Amino acid sequence: MYTSKERVIRDGYLIAFEGEVMSDEEAAARGLPVSEEDKPKRKTSRRKPKPKAEPAEDEAEKDYDEDEEA
């Protein structure tokens, strides 16, 4: 699909109005520049990667001190 970016007038005739959407074949028939650059690109996923979970420390290990005897 082709979307005209601006109003195009040739020899006093309106060829395409701004924002007009047409098939690529119709755009080529009207003499409008149809190229791969004009076509909208496919949108990509922009999800942020999930942060990796940090290993949970056990409460007993957290309070343990090697010098301390029970």
N, C-alpha and C positions, 0 to 999 in steps of 0.2 A: 504494500500500500504506500502511496505517495501523498504527502501533505505539503501543500504550497506554503512556503515560509513568508512570502510577500505577494502583493497584488502584482499581476503580470499583465501589461497591456502592450499589444503589438499592432501597429498600423491602425490605431484607433479602436481595436477590438479587445474586449476583456478576455484574456486567455484563461486566467485562474485568479480567484480572489484569495486573500490571505486566510490561511487555515483550511482551505478546501481540501477534502480528502478524496482521492481517486485511485484507481488501480494503476500499477506501473505501466501497463499497456496503454491506458488512456493518457497518462502523462507523456509518454513517448510520442503518442499520436498528436498531442498538442504542442510538441516541441520543447517540453520542459526537461531540464537536465535530471535524468534519473541515474543515480550511481549508488554503489554500495555504501558510500559515506553518508548519504542522505537518509538511509533506512535506519530506524531506531534499533539500537542494540538490545539484545536480550538482557533482562535484568538478572543480576546474580544475587545469590543469597548473601546477606551481610550480617549474618548472625555472629555474635561474639562467641568464641569457644568457652565452654563451661570451665570454671576453675576446678582444678583437681583438688579432691578432698584431702586434707592433711590427716595423717594418722592420729587418731585420738589417743591421748596419754591416759593411762589408767591412774585413778586417784591413788591407789596403793603405791605404785611405782613413783609417783610424783613426790610423795612425802618420805620416801625411803632414803635413808642416809647410811652409807657404808660404815661410817665410824660409829654409828649408833647401834647398840646391841639391844635386842628386845628381851 
